[in-house]
Amino acid sequence: MARRKKKPEPHANHERWMVSYADFVTLLFAVFVTLFAMSQTDKRKVEEVIASLRESFGYAKSSPMSKVNVLDSTELSQIPAISPPASRGPMNPQMPFTKDSKSNARPRHKGDEKDFRNARAALEAYLLKNGMQDKVSLDITRRGLVVSLKEAGFFDSGSAEIKVSSYSLLAKIAESLADYSNQIRVEGHTDNVPINTRMFPSNWELSTARATNIVRHLVSYYKFEPESLSAAGYGEYRAVADNGTAEGRAKNRRVDIVVLNEEGEKSEPQDFRQAVLPPSPGGAATGDQGTASARREGGAHGAM
């Protein structure tokens, strides 16, 4: 028999590890690409946030400072943290005074038509300077000075929460009205578009909640006496424009701050404790009737 030829022994493959290594490097590269993509700042969103902050602190949209350079994530991380200023109101807006700063108290007086005209002129100049004419309208009526806050500038649609971006404008309005001891009615209004949510079953609740939040804002963060403020909600039933058009509905969605003159204050409820008649000498029944009558009068005023 012929002898079989011996096959040479195969050489050991010392390079097989490179396949696994290449797979590992590829996966590692994919991870770093993903992390890099996630770390990129959305410049458009940052610009929107900065623009909102500038507006809330009183900068005009058309000012030269409105053009901002958006920093990337590396530059942002190098900016040192800034300690917030002392509390001056909700979210620290620019407020001239707060409820607790008694040292800033100013004498108050009964505002008349001349005072109202001066306040209106000052507010109109501020609105024009800061490009906010579309957020507030001002008028002097038979009842007094009416500062009308339009929904778009102060509330989101279907919401009663005051926008943070409107705090600086509310501060200016409060400063303009703080010198007057007149009664102030805050009246909420809506358009005729129905609303039916858990919080606001109808426009009555929405308009009342908005007016109440403005009152609470003025009382909590400014030197307004609660006794001089009242809130009312009229829903869609005190329209100032045609609800048949989008422009008209926008005008109707508002909250009116009405600084009442002497004639307007006559329609305001008085101290009900003084309105209750004392019992007559003839018996307690007359006194009860007087008390019931006063209560009925109070209920009628409250429903207005």
C-alpha positions in Angstrom: 0.0 0.0 0.0 1.0 3.5 -0.8 1.6 5.7 2.2 -0.7 8.6 2.7 0.8 12.0 2.5 0.6 13.8 5.7 -1.2 17.1 5.5 0.6 20.0 7.0 -0.9 21.2 10.3 -2.9 24.5 9.8 -1.5 27.6 11.2 -3.2 29.1 14.2 -5.4 32.1 13.2 -4.3 34.8 15.5 -6.4 37.6 13.9 -9.9 36.3 14.7 -10.1 38.8 17.6 -10.2 41.7 15.1 -13.7 40.7 14.0 -15.1 41.0 17.5 -13.0 44.2 18.1 -14.4 45.8 14.9 -17.9 45.0 16.0 -17.2 46.5 19.4 -15.8 49.7 17.9 -18.7 50.0 15.6 -21.2 49.8 18.4 -19.2 52.2 20.5 -19.2 54.7 17.6 -23.0 54.4 17.3 -23.4 55.1 21.0 -21.3 58.3 20.8 -23.1 59.4 17.7 -26.5 59.0 19.6 -25.2 60.8 22.6 -23.9 63.7 20.5 -27.2 64.0 18.7 -29.1 64.1 22.0 -26.9 66.8 23.4 -27.5 69.3 20.6 -29.5 72.3 21.7 -32.8 73.1 19.9 -31.9 76.7 19.1 -35.4 77.6 18.0 -36.9 76.5 21.3 -34.2 78.3 23.2 -35.0 81.5 21.3 -38.7 81.2 22.1 -37.9 80.7 25.8 -35.5 83.7 25.8 -38.1 85.9 23.9 -40.8 84.9 26.5 -38.4 85.8 29.4 -37.5 89.2 27.8 -41.2 90.0 27.4 -42.1 89.0 30.9 -39.3 91.3 32.2 -40.6 94.3 30.3 -38.4 94.3 27.2 -40.1 95.3 24.0 -40.2 92.8 21.2 -38.9 95.4 18.7 -36.0 96.5 20.9 -32.4 95.9 19.6 -31.9 93.4 22.4 -34.6 91.2 21.0 -32.0 89.6 18.7 -30.2 87.0 20.8 -27.3 84.7 20.1 -28.1 81.1 21.3 -25.2 79.4 23.0 -24.5 75.8 22.5 -24.6 73.3 25.3 -20.8 73.7 26.1 -21.0 77.4 26.5 -24.2 77.2 28.5 -22.5 74.8 30.9 -19.8 77.4 31.6 -22.2 80.1 32.7 -22.1 80.4 36.5 -25.4 80.0 38.4 -27.1 83.3 39.3 -28.7 83.6 42.7 -32.4 84.7 42.4 -33.3 88.1 43.7 -35.3 88.7 46.8 -38.9 87.7 46.4 -40.9 90.5 44.8 -43.9 88.6 43.7 -44.9 85.5 41.7 -41.9 84.2 39.8 -40.0 87.3 40.8 -41.5 89.6 38.1 -40.6 93.3 38.1 -42.9 94.6 40.7 -42.6 98.1 42.2 -43.8 97.0 45.7 -45.3 94.0 47.5 -47.9 93.5 50.0 -45.4 93.0 52.9 -43.2 96.1 52.1 -44.8 98.6 54.4 -42.0 101.1 54.0 -43.2 101.6 50.4 -46.7 102.6 51.4 -48.1 105.6 49.6 -51.0 107.8 50.6 -54.2 107.0 48.7 -56.9 109.3 47.6 -60.2 109.2 45.8 -59.6 109.3 42.1 -61.6 111.6 40.0 -61.9 112.0 36.2 -58.7 114.0 36.0 -56.8 111.2 37.8 -58.3 108.6 35.5 -57.2 110.6 32.4 -53.7 110.9 33.8 -53.6 107.1 34.6 -54.9 106.3 31.1 -52.3 108.5 29.4 -49.5 107.0 31.4 -50.6 103.4 30.7 -51.1 104.2 27.0 -47.6 105.6 26.8 -46.2 102.5 28.5 -48.1 100.2 26.1 -47.0 102.1 23.1 -43.3 102.1 24.2 -43.3 98.4 24.8 -45.4 97.3 21.9 -48.3 96.0 24.0 -51.2 97.9 22.6 -52.8 94.6 21.5 -52.9 93.3 25.1 -54.8 96.1 26.9 -57.4 98.7 26.0 -58.3 101.7 28.2 -61.5 103.7 28.4 -63.3 106.1 30.7 -67.0 105.4 31.0 -69.8 106.6 33.2 -68.7 104.1 35.8 -65.1 105.2 35.8 -61.7 104.0 34.4 -61.9 100.6 32.6 -58.7 98.7 32.0 -59.6 95.8 29.7 -57.2 92.9 29.7 -57.5 90.9 26.5 -57.4 87.1 26.8 -54.5 86.6 24.4 -52.1 88.6 26.6 -53.0 87.2 30.0 -54.7 83.7 29.7 -54.4 80.6 27.5 -57.5 79.5 25.7 -59.9 77.8 28.1 -57.6 78.5 31.1 -58.0 80.8 34.1 -54.3 80.7 35.1 -52.5 84.0 34.6 -49.6 83.8 32.2 -46.2 84.5 33.7 -45.3 86.6 30.7 -48.0 89.1 31.7 -46.7 89.7 35.3 -44.6 92.7 34.3 -47.6 94.4 32.6 -49.9 93.6 35.5 -47.2 95.2 37.8 -47.4 98.5 35.7 -51.2 98.5 35.8 -51.2 97.9 39.6 -48.7 100.7 40.1 -50.9 103.1 38.1 -54.0 102.3 40.2 -52.4 101.9 43.6 -52.8 105.6 44.6 -56.6 105.4 44.4 -58.9 104.3 47.2 -61.8 103.9 44.9 -63.8 100.6 44.8 -62.5 98.3 42.0 -64.6 95.7 40.2 -62.9 93.0 38.2 -65.3 91.6 35.7 -64.6 88.5 33.6 -66.1 88.0 30.1 -66.0 85.3 27.4 -67.2 84.8 23.9 -70.2 82.6 23.0 -68.2 79.5 22.2 -69.4 76.9 24.7 -67.0 75.3 27.1 -67.6 72.1 29.0 -64.7 70.8 31.1 -64.4 69.3 34.6 -63.1 72.6 35.9 -65.3 74.9 33.8 -68.7 73.4 33.0 -69.7 76.7 31.3 -68.5 80.2 30.5 -69.9 81.4 33.8 -67.2 79.5 35.7 -64.4 80.4 33.3 -65.2 84.1 33.4 -65.6 84.2 37.2 -62.3 82.2 37.8 -60.3 84.6 35.6 -61.7 87.7 37.4 -61.1 86.0 40.8 -57.5 85.2 39.9 -56.8 88.8 38.9 -58.3 90.0 42.3 -56.1 87.5 44.2 -53.1 88.5 42.3 -53.6 92.2 43.1 -54.3 91.4 46.8 -51.5 88.9 47.3 -48.7 90.8 45.6 -49.7 94.5 45.7 -51.0 96.9 48.3 -54.7 96.6 47.4 -57.2 96.3 50.2 -59.5 93.3 49.9 -62.4 95.4 51.0 -62.0 97.6 47.9 -62.0 94.8 45.4 -64.8 92.5 44.0 -64.9 89.9 41.3 -67.8 89.1 38.9 -68.2 86.8 36.0 -70.6 87.6 33.2 -69.8 84.7 30.8 -70.8 85.6 27.2 -73.6 88.0 28.2 -71.8 91.4 28.2 -70.4 91.3 24.7 -68.8 94.5 23.3 -68.4 93.1 19.8 -70.1 90.7 17.3 -69.5 87.1 18.2 -70.1 86.2 14.6 -66.5 87.0 13.7 -63.2 85.8 15.0 -62.1 89.4 15.7 -65.3 90.1 17.6 -65.0 87.0 19.7 -61.4 88.0 20.5 -62.6 91.4 21.8 -65.2 89.8 24.0 -62.7 87.5 25.7 -61.5 89.9 28.3 -61.2 90.8 32.0 -62.2 94.4 32.8 -60.6 96.2 35.8 -63.1 98.9 36.6 -62.0 101.7 38.9 -65.4 103.1 40.0 -66.0 106.8 40.2 -68.4 108.3 42.8 -71.4 107.5 40.7 -70.3 104.0 40.0 -69.6 103.3 43.7 -73.3 104.0 44.5 -74.3 100.7 42.9 -71.8 98.8 45.0 -73.0 96.8 48.1 -72.5 98.6 51.3 -71.6 97.1 54.7 -74.4 94.6 55.3 -74.0 94.8 59.0 -75.2 98.4 58.8 -77.9 97.4 56.4 -79.7 95.1 58.9 -82.5 97.0 60.6 -82.7 96.8 64.4 -85.8 95.0 65.9 -88.8 97.3 66.3 -90.4 97.8 69.7 -93.5 96.0 68.4 -91.7 92.6 68.4 -89.0 90.5 66.9 -91.0 89.6 63.8 -90.4 93.0 62.3 -86.7 92.7 63.0 -86.7 89.3 61.4 -88.5 90.8 58.4 -85.9 93.6 58.2 -83.1 91.1 58.4 -84.6 88.9 55.7 -85.1 92.0 53.5 -81.5 93.0 53.9 -80.4 89.5 53.1 -82.5 89.5 50.0 -80.9 92.8 49.0 -77.5 91.4 49.6 -78.2 88.4 47.5 -79.4 90.5 44.6 -76.2 92.6 44.7 -74.1 89.5 44.8 -75.8 88.0 41.8 -75.2 91.2 39.7 
